[in-house]
C-alpha cells in the first residue's frame, strides 16, 4: 500500500472492535471505500433461496399434475367398469326373473360408446 493509504481492522489497534476492515485513502479520492462483501452475500442468498423455492414449486406442480391426471383417468375407467357390471347384473336379472324392464345409466364423461362387429 502507498504511504497515503492504510488498512484498519480488528487486529490493527482499532478500538471500536467488531467493525469490518475498510480502506481509506488520505489524499481525498475514495475516503471510506468499503471492502465489505456482506451486502453481496445477502443478495446472493436471497436469489439462491428464491430460485430453490421456485424450482421446488415447479417440480411439485409438474410431477403432481401428472399424478392427478393419472388418478382421474383411473377413476373414470373404474366408473365405466362399474357401470357395465351394473348393466350386466340388470340384463341377467331380466333373463333370470323375467322382469319386464330395468334401468341403467352409463355416463360417458367425454368418452364414446360404439357397437362393433365381433372379432374372432
Buried (B, 14 or more C-beta within 10 A) or exposed (E): EEEEBEEBEEEEEEEEEEEEBBBBBEEEEEEEEEEEEEEEEEEEEEEEEEEEEEEEEEEEEEEEEEEEEEEEEEEBEEEBEEBEEBBEEBEEEEEEEEEEEBEEEBEEEEEEEEEEEEEE
